[in-house]
Amino acid sequence: MAPRARASGGMTSRLDPIRWLGLPALLCALASLLLAMPIRVLGLQLPEPVFAMAPAFAWAVIRPSILPPFVLLALGAFLDILWGAPVGLWPLVLLTLYAPVLAARPFLIGQDFAVLWGWYVAACALAFGTGYAIVAARYGVAPNLVGLGWQFLATAALFPLSWRLIERYEDADVRFR
Amino acid sequence: MSLREGPFGDIKAPLRWTALAAVAIAMVLAAALFGNAKRMGEGAITRAREAVDQAAEPVGYVLSAPIRWVEAGDSAVGDYLFAASQNARLKAELRQMSAWRDKAIALEEQNARYRALMGVKTDPPIPMVFARTVLDSRGPFSNTRLADVGSDRGVIEGNPVLSERGLVGRVLGVSRTASRILLLTDPESRTPVLMPRTNARAILTGDGGPSPRLDFLRSHDPVRAGDMVLTSGDGGVFPRGLPVGVIYQGVGGDWRVALYADSSAIDYVRILLFRDFSQLIAPGDLGPKTLPSAMTEEPSESIIGPPPATPTVKPAPPAAPKTAPAALKAKPGSAPASPASASAEASAEGAPR
């Protein structure tokens, strides 16, 4: 499997769980930690994108697997603790993104950059909508739409990271091409 | 023996459906976590959260160090370049402040006299600790900060947190060296406030945006744009009178509060070591240490016994007056009424109220 992956242009890699799941998850955790600094630039706070949504989309496109849902569960729980949210909120949001993309995977594989970006934006919108509904139901307060919009836009802009992950691993296992 | 060679080797589960089943299991686990999640209190999740907060605090401190240096350098350069204009502005401010100082001294003296005349008890000063915030969550679903002091400095859950300008929030969780602060803008935050102009009360409700809204406003036209908002102290979580912000009308017509604390970076905060109102007074001063005797409608009978401060009073004779109705007789186990308590009750009823 590995030689075949290398023969396809050197852009792909073998599907080692540490590399296609563990490393992106770790990078997401570090990036989230870095952007959690209380910094203001020209009086404005830094954006707070949900980095974990980029690999969540990519993992569903690359191949179906049992591991990614549980990695997303752990990554979401880490985000909850880092951001002080009730534990379970972000795992639910991330899995809400992952599940429909996995179900729609036959339509997504092999699509080009712009089409996949559109799907990614739609999946992010669904996930943020779920988070909005969960928080509104729990606290009886509709979260601020402006803040939600900014976070959504910042997250939607992360698709190139997801694309890079897809390009790197989508041909790694020919059974799922 | 590998699985392929065993009796289950011929079983072929479609991986896509297996993966979807894994998603379902993970979602059930996440929902169970969320259903039992508490942002305060005891439990394994709280302990995990405290452990992560304690570990993240030094990481955040180190990561934010270069930014603090850049900000300090930028501030120093700005001070140097704009020294002349800043000097002129500060002189003008000082002239204004001098007038305010004289007025404040006069008002303070006048206030002290009024308090003495009226016998008003003022709240004692509340001890506080200073902290630096090292991590920040700004999303629409949670607004919290991590401060670099914890239970080793006396911080407990519920302590109010202020910046240099006004109220920031309250402590949500504490580990030994770090505290999680729930900001006023968090969707879970509810803060009882008052508007001193009309003495109207409301609940300040966060929604993840920069300006929380005022809920449960009562009476006709209780607020107007520009009114100041203070903590009301209702409920005992916050002391009364902490500055919160200024009211303005939002786009949807609802009343919102521009927070004082939002007008500057919340890098340094003060955590008030305020427990509740019991720390403002001496314990036990709230009421008598012994219950007064409670009388039935028949003055000569009591539901409970007399206070133990009068042990010398002789008990009433065991035979109850024959004129008392059976329903008003003392319950089994209760002491009979004493003449002293009966006379005290009678005099209390006759006294002006």
Boltz contact constraints between the chains, C-beta under 6 A:
constraints:
  - contact:
      token1: [A, 36]
      token2: [B, 135]
      max_distance: 6.0
  - contact:
      token1: [A, 36]
      token2: [B, 136]
      max_distance: 6.0
  - contact:
      token1: [A, 37]
      token2: [B, 63]
      max_distance: 6.0
  - contact:
      token1: [A, 37]
      token2: [B, 64]
      max_distance: 6.0
  - contact:
      token1: [A, 38]
      token2: [B, 133]
      max_distance: 6.0
  - contact:
      token1: [A, 38]
      token2: [B, 136]
      max_distance: 6.0
  - contact:
      token1: [A, 39]
      token2: [B, 67]
      max_distance: 6.0
  - contact:
      token1: [A, 40]
      token2: [B, 265]
      max_distance: 6.0
  - contact:
      token1: [A, 45]
      token2: [B, 138]
      max_distance: 6.0
  - contact:
      token1: [A, 48]
      token2: [B, 138]
      max_distance: 6.0
  - contact:
      token1: [A, 48]
      token2: [B, 139]
      max_distance: 6.0
  - contact:
      token1: [A, 64]
      token2: [B, 15]
      max_distance: 6.0
  - contact:
      token1: [A, 64]
      token2: [B, 16]
      max_distance: 6.0
  - contact:
      token1: [A, 64]
      token2: [B, 19]
      max_distance: 6.0
  - contact:
      token1: [A, 65]
      token2: [B, 19]
      max_distance: 6.0
  - contact:
      token1: [A, 66]
      token2: [B, 19]
      max_distance: 6.0
  - contact:
      token1: [A, 66]
      token2: [B, 22]
      max_distance: 6.0
  - contact:
      token1: [A, 69]
      token2: [B, 22]
      max_distance: 6.0
  - contact:
      token1: [A, 69]
      token2: [B, 23]
      max_distance: 6.0
  - contact:
      token1: [A, 69]
      token2: [B, 26]
      max_distance: 6.0
  - contact:
      token1: [A, 70]
      token2: [B, 26]
      max_distance: 6.0
  - contact:
      token1: [A, 73]
      token2: [B, 26]
      max_distance: 6.0
  - contact:
      token1: [A, 73]
      token2: [B, 30]
      max_distance: 6.0
  - contact:
      token1: [A, 81]
      token2: [B, 49]
      max_distance: 6.0
  - contact:
      token1: [A, 81]
      token2: [B, 52]
      max_distance: 6.0
  - contact:
      token1: [A, 83]
      token2: [B, 137]
      max_distance: 6.0
  - contact:
      token1: [A, 83]
      token2: [B, 142]
      max_distance: 6.0
  - contact:
      token1: [A, 84]
      token2: [B, 137]
      max_distance: 6.0
  - contact:
      token1: [A, 84]
      token2: [B, 142]
      max_distance: 6.0
  - contact:
      token1: [A, 84]
      token2: [B, 144]
      max_distance: 6.0
  - contact:
      token1: [A, 84]
      token2: [B, 180]
      max_distance: 6.0
  - contact:
      token1: [A, 85]
      token2: [B, 141]
      max_distance: 6.0
  - contact:
      token1: [A, 85]
      token2: [B, 142]
      max_distance: 6.0
  - contact:
      token1: [A, 86]
      token2: [B, 37]
      max_distance: 6.0
  - contact:
      token1: [A, 86]
      token2: [B, 39]
      max_distance: 6.0
  - contact:
      token1: [A, 87]
      token2: [B, 33]
      max_distance: 6.0
  - contact:
      token1: [A, 87]
      token2: [B, 37]
      max_distance: 6.0
  - contact:
      token1: [A, 87]
      token2: [B, 45]
      max_distance: 6.0
  - contact:
      token1: [A, 88]
      token2: [B, 30]
      max_distance: 6.0
  - contact:
      token1: [A, 88]
      token2: [B, 33]
      max_distance: 6.0
  - contact:
      token1: [A, 88]
      token2: [B, 34]
      max_distance: 6.0
  - contact:
      token1: [A, 88]
      token2: [B, 37]
      max_distance: 6.0
  - contact:
      token1: [A, 89]
      token2: [B, 34]
      max_distance: 6.0
  - contact:
      token1: [A, 91]
      token2: [B, 30]
      max_distance: 6.0
  - contact:
      token1: [A, 92]
      token2: [B, 30]
      max_distance: 6.0
  - contact:
      token1: [A, 95]
      token2: [B, 26]
      max_distance: 6.0
  - contact:
      token1: [A, 95]
      token2: [B, 27]
      max_distance: 6.0
  - contact:
      token1: [A, 99]
      token2: [B, 23]
      max_distance: 6.0
  - contact:
      token1: [A, 131]
      token2: [B, 141]
      max_distance: 6.0
  - contact:
      token1: [A, 135]
      token2: [B, 141]
      max_distance: 6.0
  - contact:
      token1: [A, 135]
      token2: [B, 187]
      max_distance: 6.0
  - contact:
      token1: [A, 139]
      token2: [B, 187]
      max_distance: 6.0
  - contact:
      token1: [A, 139]
      token2: [B, 188]
      max_distance: 6.0
  - contact:
      token1: [A, 141]
      token2: [B, 187]
      max_distance: 6.0
  - contact:
      token1: [A, 141]
      token2: [B, 205]
      max_distance: 6.0
  - contact:
      token1: [A, 141]
      token2: [B, 207]
      max_distance: 6.0
  - contact:
      token1: [A, 143]
      token2: [B, 140]
      max_distance: 6.0
  - contact:
      token1: [A, 143]
      token2: [B, 187]
      max_distance: 6.0
  - contact:
      token1: [A, 143]
      token2: [B, 207]
      max_distance: 6.0
  - contact:
      token1: [A, 143]
      token2: [B, 208]
      max_distance: 6.0
  - contact:
      token1: [A, 144]
      token2: [B, 140]
      max_distance: 6.0
  - contact:
      token1: [A, 144]
      token2: [B, 207]
      max_distance: 6.0
  - contact:
      token1: [A, 144]
      token2: [B, 208]
      max_distance: 6.0
  - contact:
      token1: [A, 144]
      token2: [B, 209]
      max_distance: 6.0
  - contact:
      token1: [A, 147]
      token2: [B, 140]
      max_distance: 6.0
  - contact:
      token1: [A, 147]
      token2: [B, 208]
      max_distance: 6.0
  - contact:
      token1: [A, 147]
      token2: [B, 209]
      max_distance: 6.0
  - contact:
      token1: [A, 148]
      token2: [B, 140]
      max_distance: 6.0
  - contact:
      token1: [A, 151]
      token2: [B, 139]
      max_distance: 6.0
